[in-house]
Amino acid sequence: MSPAPVIIAIDGRSGAGKTTLAIELAATLREHHKVSLFHLEDIYPGWNGLVAGVERYVSTVLAPLHRSEPAEWVSWDWTAHYDGATRTTQPAEIVLVEGVGAAAAAALPFLAAVIWADSPEQDRRSRALARDGETYEPFWDKWAAQEQEWLAGDDVPARADVRVLNRADGAAPAEVLQSLLYLPALASVLLPERSARTGLELQAERIDAVPDPVLVFEALFGGSANAVWLDSSLTPVAPDGGAAAERSRFSILADDGGPYGQSVRHNSGTTCVSVGNASVTTEGPFFRWLDGVWGQPTLRGPKDYPCGFTLGWLGYLGYELKRETGGSDVSAGTPDACLLFAGRAVVLDHVERTVWLLALGAADAGDWLATARSAITEASNRKPAGAGHVLEPRAPGHGGPDFTARDSEASYKFKISRAQHEITEGNSYEVCLTTALTANLPAATLEPWQAYLMLRRGNPAPFASYLRFGDLTVASTSPERFLRIAPDGAMRAEPIKGTRPRDADPARDALLRHELESSPKDRAENIMIVDLLRNDLSHFAVPGSVSVSRLCAIESYATVHQLVSTIDARLKPGMPRAEAVAACFPAGSMTGAPKVSTMAILDRLEGAPRGVYSGAIGYFSLNGATDLAVAIRALVLTQLPGGRAGLSLGVGGAITADSSPQAEYEEIRTKAFGVLTALGAQFPAG
C-alpha cells in the first residue's frame, strides 16, 4: 500500500480567494510532488448544504484518501439542483482540499495542516460575485449565514496552522508556501522546498562612503513596521578603548521587506512567523526552532567582506527564555523573542569607512540595490536636517517621563539583605538583583524613534540598538557583548561586572577609574562571572580551547567606567549553534552564580518578569555567525490602548556577601543615569 497522502486543507469564508490560492499552490508544489486537488463547492448539496456537504466530504473524500484509496463521491449538479455524476479523486503524495468547511472539526483527524484564508467582507462579496456571476447574488446572504452559524460552533481560524490575509495581489501562494515550511508535520514531504532555501544567492556591493546612518535608516526603513538598527555608535573616550572600538566597527540596518522578509514572535512555547500577509504558528521550544532556521551555515559572504553578518535573523531574545535553559517558567508582558529575517540590509564599516549593500537574489533585488545606493549617496552628501538629528538630551525634570520605581529604596535594600542571606546559606555566590522603572504617558509625548536618537546622542555604546516590531520598540545603548560565534566557530564572551560613574572633573574621574580598577569586591564579582562563562562555553567547546584573554580590564564610556573581561573558545565542529547559544543563556553577568539556583532565587526576590531586559540583542547570520549583546541600558516602549504608551527601564547590580546596600542602590542609579538624562527624566525619589 502506498504511504498515506499528506492532506492540507484551505479553509475560509466565501470569496476569500481559496480556489485561486489552492490552484496556484498546487501548481508550485507539482514541481516536486504529485498533487491532487479537491474543491468542496463540487460536493455541497445546494445553497443550504454547508453542513451536509462537510459530512459528505469527510466520509466519502477524506476517509478513503487518508487510506491511500481513490475517493468516489457524488457531485452536485448546480443547474439541475440535484445530485449529479459520481466522480473520483485519486490519492497523491499531497492532497489539497479547499472550500468552506475543509478544516471542520470532523476533518481534523485526516489533515496534516490547516490554512485559513481571509479577506475583508466587501472584498469577499465582490470577488465571489465576479467569479460566480449574478446567479450567486440572491444566495450570498443565505450562504454567509450558514458560514457564520458553523464558525460560531467550530472555530477553525483559531486552530489554523497558517493564516493568510489574501489581498488578491498574487503574493499569497508564495507566502503560504514559505509558512508551510515551518510546520514539523510537513517537514519530510516538503524537503525539496526546504532545501531550496539553502540555495540562496547573495548580491553585494561595496561603496566608499561615510553616510549619516540616521538618514540611511529613515530613507530605507523609516516606514517599515518591523526594522532593526544594530548601531555601533561609540567613539572610544579613553586611550585604552581598543577592545570597545573593535566591538564598534560595524552597524547593520535592515527590515523584513522584500520576497524573503519574515518576522517572528515567540511566547511561552508558541512561535508565530509572519511571511508577508501569511502567518504560521508552531509549538515547541524557541531554541529548537532557532536551530532549525539558523543552525547550519547556508550562505558565505562576498570576497573581502569583513563583517560576520551575511543576512539572516536580527532582533532580541528575552530573559524569560531561561525556561528552556534551566530557569523556571515565568510569563512576561512582552514577547519572549522578536526577530525579523532580513533578505536585504545595509552594513556600515566604521573602520574602513565603507558601506556594503547586501541582498538575496530575487526579482526585485536590482531595484532595491539601486534605491539603497541612491540613499547612501544622499546621506553622504547631505548634512542632517531633521529635528531628530539635532535633539539634545533634555534637562532632568523638564518635560521628561515621570517614572515610578517597582522597588523603593528601602524595598531594594531589603532584597539585597535577602540575597546576602541566600549567599550566607550557600545557595549562591553572587546574585545579580534587578528592578525596573516604569512610566505610562500619552503616546504622542514620546516618539520612539526620537527617543532613541536622544539616547544614542547622550550615551553612545558599541552595542547600541533600535528595534521596532510593530507596537513594541527597544532602544538600547548596551556596552556589553553576550556572545559571539564566528563563521569558523570561534566563540567569545565579554562580561561586564563592576561600574563607577564618570565625573566632569578629570582628577575626580581618574580617581573613580582607579577605585574601580583596584576594588577587590568588583574584581571578585567579575571573576565569578568569568568562571561561570568558562563553564557555559565549555559544554560546546573544543576541549582545551577555553581561555581568558583579558581579565578585569577597564573600559570607559560616556557616563560610566566598567570592568570587562574576555573569554574565548572554539566551537566543536558539527555542534548545533543555537544550542551553544542556549547553553550560555541568559548572560551570567545578569544572573549570578551558580546560574540555575541563582535564577530561582531571583524569581523569588524580584517577583516580576524582566522581559527584554537581561536578554540578548543581535543577529543570527546565514553563514552561521552570531553576535549578541546583553540587553541592558534598554528602554522598552509599548503602544497601549487609548493612545497611551508604556515605558520600562531595567536596572540592577551584582550582590555579594560583602556588598554595601547603599553602594548597590547608588549603582543602579548610576546605570539608569544615561538613559534617564537623555529623556529629561529623573530617578524616582524614595
N, C-alpha and C positions, 0 to 999 in steps of 0.2 A: 504494500500500500504506500502511496506517495505521502510525504510529510504533510501535515495539516497546513492549509494556507494561512498566511498572516492576513487577517481581516481588519481593515481600517474603515471606520465609519466617519462620514462627513455629514454632520447634522446642522440644523439651523432653521430659522423661520423662513417662510416662503419669500422669494425674491432676494435672498442673501447671497446669491451667486454660487450656490453649492454645485450646480451642474457644471458650469464652466470651470470652476475650481477642480472638480473631480476629473473632468476630461483632460485638462492641461496637466494636472499632477500625474495622471495615468500615462500620458504621452512621455513625460520626463522619465518616469520610472521604467518604462518599456525599453529604455536604452540599455538596461542591465537585467531586467526581470520579465517574466511572463506575468501579465496583469489582466485580471477580469474586472469588469465594471458593471455595477447593478444600480438602476435608478428606481427608487421607491414609487415614483409617480406612475410607473407602469403597473403597479400592483394594488394601489388604493382602490377599493370598490366604491367609486363615486365621490361626490363632493362632501358627503357625510362620513367618509370611510377612513378617517385617520386611524382610529383605534383598531378597526378590523383589519386595515392594511398592515399595521405593525404586527398584528398577530399572524397574519399570513406570511409576512416577510420572515419572521423569526422561525416559524415551523417549517416552511417549505423552501426557504432560501438559505438562511444561516446554518440551520442544523445539518443539512447534507453537505454543504460546502466545508463546514468545520470537520466533517468526517472524510474529506477529500473525495466526495462523491458529487456527480453532477446534480444541480438543483433544478427540478422541474416544477414550474409554478404557473399559475393561471393568471394571465394578463387581464387588464380591464380595458374594454372597448369604450373609449370616451365618446364615440359617435353614437353607438347603439345603447350606451348606458347599461351595459350588462357584461358578464364575464365573456372574455374573448378567448383567443387561442392559448394553448399551452406552450410555454417557451422553456428553454434550457439555458442555464448559466453554468459554464464549465469551471471547475476549480482551477486555481493557478497559484503560483508562488505568492503573489499578493492579490488580494481581492479588495477593491474599493466599493463601498456601498454608500450611496448618498441619497438624502431626502429627509423630510421632516419625520422624526422618529427613528432614524437609522441607529441612534445610540440610546434607544429606550432601555429602561431597566431590564426588561426581559431579554434584550440582545447582549447585555454586557458579558455573560459567560463565554460568548463566542468571539469577542472583539479583543484585538491586541492594542488598539489605540482609538481614541475618540477625538475628532476635530469638530469644534463648534465655530461655524461661520456666522457673522452678524453684520448688519448694515443698519443705518438709520431707517426708521419706518417709512418715511416718504420715498427714500431711495428704493427700498424693497418693493413698495407698491408699484412704482413706475417701472422698475426693472421687470417685475412679474407680468405686468400688463403688456409691456413691449415684447416680451417673449411669447406669451400665450394668446395675445390678441384680446379683442373686446369681449370674446365669449367668456373670458375668465372674470371680467369685472363684476358681474352680478353675484359671483360666488366668493369674491375676495373676503368680505366680512364674515361669511359663514365659515370659511376655512380658517381665518385668523382666530375666530372664537374657539374653534377646536384646538388650535395650537396653544392658545392661552390656557385653556382648561387642562390640557395634557401637561404642559410645563408647570402648572401650579402644583401638580402632584408628582412630577418626575423632573427634578431639577438637573437636566442634562448639562447646562452651561457650568454649573458648579463643580462637576466632576470631570469635565473635559480635560484631556491631556494637553491639547493645543487649542488656543482661542485666536481667531483672526478677525479683524475688522476689515471686511472685504470692500475696498473702495472702487472696485471695477477698473483699476488703472493698470492691470496686468502684473502687479507686483506680488499678489497673494500666493500663487503657486510656488514660487521660489522661496518666499518667506516661510511658508508652511513646511516645505521640504527641509529647509535648514533647521526648523524647530523639531521635526520628527527625528533628526539625527541625535537628539539629546535623550530620547526615550530608551531606557535599557531594554524594554521588551522588543524593540526593533533593531537593536544593535547588530545582531548577526545577519538579518536579512538585508539591511541597508549598508552592509560592509563596503560595497563598491562606492556608494555615495560618500561614506565616511572617509574612505581612502582618498577620494578626490580632494578633500580638504587639505591633505598633506602635500598636494602637488601645486602649491601656490607659487606664483612668480612675483618677485619684488622688483619694483621700479624705483630707482633712486636718483636724485640729482643733488649735486654739491654746488653751493653758491657762496662766493666770498662776499660776506656782508655781515654787518652788525646791526640788525634791526631792533627797534624797540619792541620787546616781547608783548607788552601790553597792547600795542597797536595790532600786532600779528594775531593775538588771541581774539581781539574784538572783531577783526576783519573776517577771520576764518571760522571762528567757533562761538562768537558772541551770541548768536541766535539759536544755538543748539540747546535742547533740553538737557542733554547729558554731555558733559565736556570735562576734560581734565587738563590741568597745567601743573606738571611737576617742575617747580620753579626753583632752580638753584640760584638764589638771589643774593648770596653772600659775597661780599668783598672782605677778605680777612682783615681784622683790625689789630693783629699782633704780628710781630716778626716771625713767630714760630707757628703761624697759622697754616702751614703747608698741608697737613692732613685734612683740615677743613676745606682748603682750596681744592684738593683732589676730589672731594665729595661735591664740590660746587661747579664741576666742569660743564655738565650737560643740563639743559632744560628741555622738557618734552611737552608739546601741546597737541591735543587730539580731541576728537569726538567720536560718536558712534554712527556717523553718516556714511553714505555710500552703500553699495551692494553687500559688503561684508560686515557692516556695522551691527553690533548687538550690544545689549546691556543685560546685566543680571543682578538680581537681589536675592539674598538668602536670609531666611528667618527660621530659626528653631527647627532645622532639619528639612525645610522646604526651599527648593531653589526654583526661581522663576526667571526664565531667559526670554527677553523680548527681541524679536527679529523684525524690524520694521513695524508693521501693524499686527504681527502674529506674536503669540507668547506661548511658552511651553512650561509646564510645572512638573517637577520630579521630586521624589522624596529620597532622603539619604544624607549622609554626612557631607559637609561642604568640601573638605579637603579631598575626599574621594572624587567628588565632581571635578574639582580643580585639576586633579591628576589626569582625569580623562580628557580635558580640553587643553592642557598645557604640559603634562608630564614628560612628553617626548619631543625633543627638538625637531622642528619641521621646516625651518627656513633660515638660511645663512644671510648674514649681512653682506653688503657690497664690498668690493676690494677697498682697502684703506679706510673703511668706515670705523671710527674709534669707539662708538657708543655701544653699550650692551643691548639696547632696545632695537629690535627689528620688527616692530609692530606686534600687537598682541593685546593682552588684557591690562587695564590700568584702573586703580581705584583704591578702596580700603577694605581691610579685614577688621571687624570689631572685636573688642575684648571678649565678648561672650562666646566666641568660638572656642574658648577654653573648655567648653563642654566636651569637645572632641579630643582634647589633649590632656585629660586628667582632672579638669575642673568640674564643678557642679553645673547643673543646667539652670541658668538664670535667663529670663526674658528681658530684652531691652526695648526701649521705646523707638529705637531706630533699627534699620536692618542690620543683621549680623555681618553682612558683607554687601558692598555695592561695587560692581566692576563694569566697565564698558570694554567692548572689543573694538580696537581701532584698526581699521583697514587702510588708514592713511594718517600721517602725522607729520609734524614739523619738529626737528631736533636742532637745538642751538648748541654749538660748541663754543663755550666762552673762552677757551684757551687758544684754539686755532682761529677764532673769530670767523667761523663759517656757519652756514645753515645747510642742513640736509633735509630734503623733501623725500618722504617715503610713501609709497602707495602700492597696494596689492594690485596685480594685473586684473583689470575689469574694463568694461566698455567705457566707463566714464573716467578712467584713471588719467588720461591725457588732459581732459578738460579740467580736472581738479588740480593737476600739477601746474597748468597754466594759470589758474586762479591763484594758487599758492605762490607761484613765482611773482606774480604781479603784487600780491600783498606784501611779500618780502621787500620788493623794490620800494613800494610806497612807505613802508615802515622804516626803511633805512634812510630815506631821503627827507622825511617829514619830521619836524620836531613835535613832541607830544603836545596836543592842543586841547584834549578833553579835560574836563574838570577832574576826572578821576586820576589823571597823571600828576596833578599839582596839589592834590589834597595833602594837607599837613595833619599830623595827629592832633586831635582836639585837646584842649587843656582839661585836666581832670575835673569832673563835675560840671562841665559846660556842654550840655546837650547830649551827653553820652547815656547809654543804657543804665538803668538802675538795677544792679544785680543784687540777688539775695543769696546768701550762703546756705548750703544744705546743713553745714555744721557751724555753730557759733564757735568762738574762740575757746570757750570752756568745754564745749562738746568735743571739739577736735583734740584738745589736750587730754580729755578723759579717755578718748580712744587710743591716744598714744600710750597712756599708762596701761591700758588693757593689752595693747600689743606687746609692751615690755613684759607684762605678766606672762604672756604666751611664750616669750623668749626665755624667761626665767624657768618656766616649766619644761623647757626643752622641746617645745613644739615647732620652733622656728629659730633661725639665727638672725634673720633680718626681715622686717615686714614693711613693704612699700605701701604705706597707707595713703589713700587719696580721698578727696572730697570734690564737690562741684559748686560752681557759681552759676546761677540761672537767672534769666530775665524773660519777661513777657511784655511785648510792646507792639504798637501799631507797625505793621509790616512796612508801611511807606516811610517810616523814620530811619530805617537802616537797610539800604540796598546791599545784598550780599557781595556783589562784585566790588562796589566801592569800599565796603568794609575790608575786603582782602587787600585792596590796593593800599589802604591805610596801614594795615598790618605789615605788609612787606616793606613799606617805606620806613616804618619806625623800628622794625625788628627783623632785618634780613637774616636768612639762615640757609645752610646748604641743602636742607630738605624741606624748604617751604613748598606749599601745595595749595591749589584751589581746585576743589572737586564739586561739580554740580551734577546732581542726579534728580532732576525734576524739582520736587518741593523740598529737597534736602541739599544743603551746601555745607562743605567742610573747608574752613580756611585755617591753615596750619603754618607755623613758622618753626618747624622742628629742626633741631640741630643734630639729632641722633639717628645713626643708622642702626636698624634692627638686624638685617641680614642681607648679604649679597651672595648670589651664586652666579659665577661667570659661565659663559658657554662651555668652557673647558672643565668645569667642575670646581674651580677654586672658590672657597667659601670664606666669608669674612663677616664678623660681628664687631660692632664698636659701641659698647655700652657706655653710657654717661651716668655717673653717680658721684655727686659732690658739686655743690653750687655756692657761689658767692655773687652778690650784686656788683655791678660796675659803679664807679664813682667818677664824677666830673673832675675832681682834683687828681692829677696824675700820681702824686705821692700816696694819697689815700687809696687810689685804685691799685697801685703796685703792692701796697700793704695787704689789701684784701686778696690779691692774687697769691702772694706768698703765704698768707694764712691758710688758704685752701690747699696749696701745694704741700704744706708741712703738717696738715691736720691728720693725726693718727686715726681719728674716727672716720673721716671721709675716705681715707685710703683703705681702711678696713671694709667700709661699705662697698667700695669699688671692687676690691679684690674678691669679696664673697660672690659678687655677680660674675666676675671673670671666671671663677671656679665653676659656677653654675652653667655658664655658657660653654665652657670647655666640655663639660659633661653632655650638654644638649647636642653639640656638634659631633661629639664622638660616636653617637648612635649611627650616623650615616657616613662617617669619615673613614678614609683610608687609615688603618692603624699606624700610629706614629706621626701622622700629619698635622695633628692639632698643636698649635704653638701660640704663644703670646708675644707678638712682635712689638707691642707698645703697652706699658703699664703705668696707669695713673699720670698721664700727661695732661698739661693744662691747655685748654683752648678758650679763647676769649671772643665773645660775641658782643652785640650792641648793648645788651642790658645785663649780661651775666658772664662770669668766668665759670668754666666747667672742667671736671676731672674725667678724662676719657681714656679708655684702653682699647686695644685692638687684638682680636683673637682670629687666627687664620687656620684653615683646614682644607682638605681636598675631599670632595665627594667621591664615594666608591663608584666605580663605573657600573652603570645599569641600575643604580638606586633610584627609586621614584622621587623626583624633585619636590613634588607637592608634599610628600610625607616628610622630607627633610625639613621643609618649612614648618610643618606641623610639629615636628619634634622640638623645635625651638620656640614655639608659640604658646602663650604670649611672651613678650620680651621679659627676660629675667629681671631687668632693671625696673620693671613695673610691677613685679610680684614680690620678689624677695626669695629667700632660700631656706629650706628646700622648697621647690616650686609648688608641688601639688598640695602639700599640707598647708603651706602659707596661703595659697589661693582660697582654701576653705576658711582659714582664719579671716581673711579679708572679706569674704562674703558675709560673715557674721558681724564684723566690725562696721563695715561700710553700709550695709543694709539697703543698697541700691545698685542697679547695674551701672557700668561705666560707659557702655555704648561704644561709640567710635574711639573715644579717649582710651589710651593704653593699648590700642590695637596697632595696626600697621598700615602704611600708605606707600604705594609704589606701583611697580609693574611686574607682569609675568610675560616675558617676550617669547616669540615663536622660535627663537634659537635656543630656548631652554634657560635663558638668563632671567634672574630676578634681582631687583634692588628695592629694598623696603626700608622705610623709615619708621621709627616709633611715633605713634600718633600722640604727640604732646604739643603744648602751646597751640592747641587746636580749638578754634571756635566753631561750634556746630550750630547751624541755623536751620530751623524747620518752619515751613509755612503752616500756619494753623488756620482753622475755620474763622470766619468773621473778620478777615483782614488783619489777623494778628500774626506775630512771628515769635517763636521761642528760641532763645539763645542758651547755650550751655558751654561752660569752660571748666574742664577738669584740671585739678592741681593736686600735687602730693609730694611725698618725700619718703626716704628710707628711714625706718625706725630701728635702732639697735638698742642693746641693753644700756648703753651709756648716753643715749640721746637726751638732750635737754628739750622738754616740751615747748618752752618759749622759743628756743632757737629753731625747732622744727616748724612751729607756727609761722615764724618770720620767713622761713624758707619758702613756704607755699605762697606767701605774699610776694616774695621776690620773683618767683616763677610766673605769677599772674601779671606782674607789673607791665611787661612789654605789651601784652595783648590789651589789657585794660587801658593803658595810657594811649595806645593808638586809637581806641574808640572814644576817648574822653571820659572814661568811666573810672570809678574808684573801687577799691576792695571794700566790701560791705563792713560796716562797723559792727563790733560786738562779736 
